[in-house]
Structure formats: C-alpha cells, structure tokens
Amino acid sequence: MVNLEKIQTAIKTIYASALKNNIYLLIAGGSIGRGNYVPGWSDADLLLVLNNIDTKSLFLVKNCEEKLEKIFNLEIDTMIITKTAFEKLSPEKLHGKVKNFLFFINKTKILIKNKGLKLPIVNYKDFIYGFWSTYTNQEKNFLRRNADGNYKDKSSLQKLFKKNLKVIFLLLKQGFATPKLAPCTYDQIIKSASNYLSKSTLKKLGHYQVIRTANKIKKMSTTELKREVNDSIDLFQVISKILITNKHVNK
C-alpha cells in the first residue's frame, strides 16, 4: 500500500530545501492531490509559483524532480510560473495547466503557500477560454512523438505505448471533466472507437481498464507492442476527431 502522505511530504521537503524562500506556492494536482495515486501508473503533476525564475532555479527544479523520481519511481511534471504572472495576468490568460489547477483547486493538495497569497478564482468561462487551442497543441505533440521513428527496441516501445495510453485516458477525462465540458456523449466515443477496441487489448475505455492494459505491457512481444502503438495512434485520432467535431455540443 502506497503511503500517499509520505510522497506529499517528500515533495514539499525536497522542493522547500532546494528553492527555500523563492517558493511562493506549491500545489500537487492529479492523483497525488486527489489521493487516488496508483503506483506504476500515476504521475505527479505540480504547480510551482516562484518569486523569481532564472537558470539556477530551473536547474534546482530539475534536480528535485530527479530525486523524487529516483525515490518513488514516479514521473514528475512541474509547471513553473512567476509570482508576477500568477498575480497580474487575468484568469483567462493564464496557461492552460495553471487554469486547470485553479479550476479544480478542491481536488488538489496545497503543499506550500505564502501567507499573503490569495489564489485567483478561475470560473468556467475563464477555464474554457483557449481550451481547444491548448488541446490542439497536445494533439500535435502526441503525433510528433509517435512519428519520431526512434522507438525500435522493446523497452522504448513499452514506454511509448504506456505514454499513449495515458494521453488517451487524459483526453477522455478532459472531455468529461464536468457536464459543461463534455463535447459529446460517452456512447458516441465508444461507437466511433469500436473498430479499434474490437482488436485491441484495451477492449473498454475506462480508468481501470487502461491501467490493467498498461500492466500487460511487459508480457507483450516487440511485434505486439508495435501493433498496439499503431492502434493507439488510430484511437487517439478517432477520439480527437469526434471531440473537435462536436466541441460546441452541450455548451
């Protein structure tokens, strides 16, 4: 059983020790913040607000990530923003990841917070502003990574397929985060993805099914992994297409 409090405490201690008074705010989001962390699957999504950002501070953040990854075998994704930008920018102009932390603030864990800090309030209108442009960039990055051509050995293919599954799941979760955000129904997604699901080890699009599939990766041959990677790209594009096509539905 994973001691989630131990992970949260380690994140707070390691970042505070390295960056000291430069930290204005540190929030753990995702499963680390919500409390439903799954070993070997979940990442640590962090929002870090610094008084000043320079080469040294970025180097220190990288060191913090590497320490935590080594201790807990946990991938760390730290979103860094300056105090000035955090306080001065209007909510709709904040980076999409920052808005995501603030919009779902009740599902995060605030690890470090300056005493005088008042968190910006991000409402639905602010959150949705720029949502689809951010999503489009994620789509481009996904396809670029899969077209790299450097994933030939089994270990690289395992990592790539696992990343693909995470992106697909996050894509679904983003689409159904709240009723207002849902661009289409779950049934529409399933119907569109039925051809992929019928031949895939995934079978169903759900959180635990995705995790179970990810756990099967070590038993797959290189040929199976290549097929699954290609199929996951097809699934991603199917879901992307229906989300974009129906993006104004239910608004």
PEWOUR-V5613 format. One record per residue. N is the residue number from 1. RES is the residue in one small letter. PHI is phi in whole degrees, 0 to 359 (NA if undefined). OMEGA is omega as a letter, one per 40 degrees, with the letter a starting at -180 (none if undefined). D_LAST is the distance of its C-alpha to the last C-alpha in whole Angstrom. Layout:
BEGIN
<<N	RES	PHI	OMEGA	D_LAST> <N	RES	PHI	OMEGA	D_LAST>>
END
This chain:
BEGIN
<<1	m	NA	a	41> <2	v	280	i	39> <3	n	273	a	40> <4	l	297	i	37> <5	e	298	i	38> <6	k	296	i	41> <7	i	294	i	38> <8	q	299	i	36> <9	t	295	i	40> <10	a	296	i	41> <11	i	301	a	38> <12	k	300	a	39> <13	t	294	a	42> <14	i	293	i	42> <15	y	291	a	40> <16	a	295	a	42> <17	s	294	a	45> <18	a	280	a	44> <19	l	257	i	42> <20	k	47	a	44> <21	n	286	i	43> <22	n	285	a	41> <23	i	281	i	38> <24	y	256	a	36> <25	l	200	i	33> <26	l	223	a	33> <27	i	236	i	30> <28	a	260	i	29> <29	g	249	i	26> <30	g	60	a	25> <31	s	290	i	27> <32	i	293	i	30> <33	g	282	a	28> <34	r	285	i	27> <35	g	99	i	30> <36	n	243	a	30> <37	y	298	i	31> <38	v	242	a	33> <39	p	303	i	36> <40	g	82	a	36> <41	w	235	a	32> <42	s	289	i	31> <43	d	255	i	31> <44	a	252	i	31> <45	d	261	a	28> <46	l	240	i	29> <47	l	250	a	28> <48	l	239	i	32> <49	v	255	a	32> <50	l	248	i	35> <51	n	298	i	38> <52	n	220	i	39> <53	i	245	i	38> <54	d	217	a	41> <55	t	300	a	42> <56	k	297	a	44> <57	s	295	i	41> <58	l	295	i	39> <59	f	296	a	42> <60	l	294	i	42> <61	v	298	i	39> <62	k	300	i	40> <63	n	297	i	43> <64	c	299	i	41> <65	e	299	a	38> <66	e	295	i	41> <67	k	297	a	43> <68	l	293	i	40> <69	e	297	a	40> <70	k	289	a	43> <71	i	289	a	44> <72	f	250	a	41> <73	n	52	a	40> <74	l	231	i	37> <75	e	284	a	35> <76	i	247	i	33> <77	d	237	a	31> <78	t	257	i	31> <79	m	270	a	29> <80	i	250	i	31> <81	i	216	i	30> <82	t	281	i	33> <83	k	302	a	33> <84	t	299	i	33> <85	a	295	a	29> <86	f	297	a	28> <87	e	271	a	29> <88	k	271	a	29> <89	l	290	i	26> <90	s	291	a	23> <91	p	309	a	20> <92	e	290	a	18> <93	k	264	i	21> <94	l	292	i	22> <95	h	302	a	22> <96	g	306	a	19> <97	k	293	i	21> <98	v	295	i	22> <99	k	298	i	19> <100	n	297	i	18> <101	f	300	a	22> <102	l	285	a	21> <103	f	293	a	17> <104	f	253	a	19> <105	i	301	i	22> <106	n	287	i	23> <107	k	249	i	23> <108	t	241	i	26> <109	k	237	i	30> <110	i	281	a	31> <111	l	268	i	34> <112	i	222	a	36> <113	k	213	i	35> <114	n	298	a	37> <115	k	302	a	38> <116	g	270	a	36> <117	l	280	i	33> <118	k	247	a	30> <119	l	293	i	27> <120	p	299	i	24> <121	i	265	i	21> <122	v	252	i	18> <123	n	268	a	15> <124	y	300	a	11> <125	k	298	i	11> <126	d	296	a	14> <127	f	294	a	13> <128	i	284	a	10> <129	y	297	a	13> <130	g	80	a	15> <131	f	302	a	13> <132	w	284	i	13> <133	s	291	i	17> <134	t	296	i	18> <135	y	298	i	17> <136	t	299	i	19> <137	n	295	i	22> <138	q	297	i	22> <139	e	298	i	22> <140	k	298	i	25> <141	n	296	i	27> <142	f	299	a	27> <143	l	293	i	28> <144	r	295	a	31> <145	r	296	a	32> <146	n	286	a	32> <147	a	267	a	34> <148	d	302	i	36> <149	g	88	a	39> <150	n	267	a	41> <151	y	262	a	40> <152	k	248	a	43> <153	d	277	a	45> <154	k	297	a	44> <155	s	299	i	43> <156	s	294	i	40> <157	l	293	i	39> <158	q	298	a	38> <159	k	295	a	36> <160	l	294	a	34> <161	f	296	i	33> <162	k	297	i	32> <163	k	297	i	30> <164	n	299	i	28> <165	l	298	i	28> <166	k	296	a	26> <167	v	297	i	24> <168	i	297	a	23> <169	f	295	i	22> <170	l	296	i	21> <171	l	298	i	18> <172	l	295	a	17> <173	k	296	i	17> <174	q	297	a	15> <175	g	293	a	12> <176	f	243	a	13> <177	a	301	i	14> <178	t	219	i	11> <179	p	306	a	9> <180	k	292	a	6> <181	l	275	a	7> <182	a	296	a	8> <183	p	278	i	8> <184	c	197	a	10> <185	t	273	i	13> <186	y	298	i	16> <187	d	299	i	18> <188	q	297	i	17> <189	i	298	a	18> <190	i	300	i	21> <191	k	299	a	22> <192	s	292	a	21> <193	a	263	a	23> <194	s	301	a	26> <195	n	298	i	29> <196	y	292	a	29> <197	l	296	a	29> <198	s	295	a	31> <199	k	251	a	34> <200	s	264	i	33> <201	t	287	a	34> <202	l	289	i	30> <203	k	67	a	30> <204	k	232	i	27> <205	l	259	i	24> <206	g	208	a	24> <207	h	305	a	25> <208	y	288	i	29> <209	q	294	i	29> <210	v	297	i	28> <211	i	295	i	31> <212	r	299	i	33> <213	t	295	i	33> <214	a	299	a	34> <215	n	287	i	37> <216	k	277	a	38> <217	i	304	a	38> <218	k	297	a	42> <219	k	271	a	43> <220	m	279	i	42> <221	s	281	i	44> <222	t	300	i	44> <223	t	297	i	43> <224	e	296	a	40> <225	l	296	i	39> <226	k	299	i	38> <227	r	295	a	37> <228	e	294	i	34> <229	v	298	i	33> <230	n	297	i	33> <231	d	294	i	31> <232	s	293	i	29> <233	i	296	i	28> <234	d	299	a	27> <235	l	296	i	25> <236	f	302	a	23> <237	q	292	i	23> <238	v	297	a	21> <239	i	294	i	19> <240	s	302	a	18> <241	k	298	a	18> <242	i	288	i	15> <243	l	294	a	13> <244	i	289	a	13> <245	t	298	a	13> <246	n	254	a	10> <247	k	295	i	8> <248	h	264	a	6> <249	v	288	i	6> <250	n	67	i	4> <251	k	271	none	0>>
END
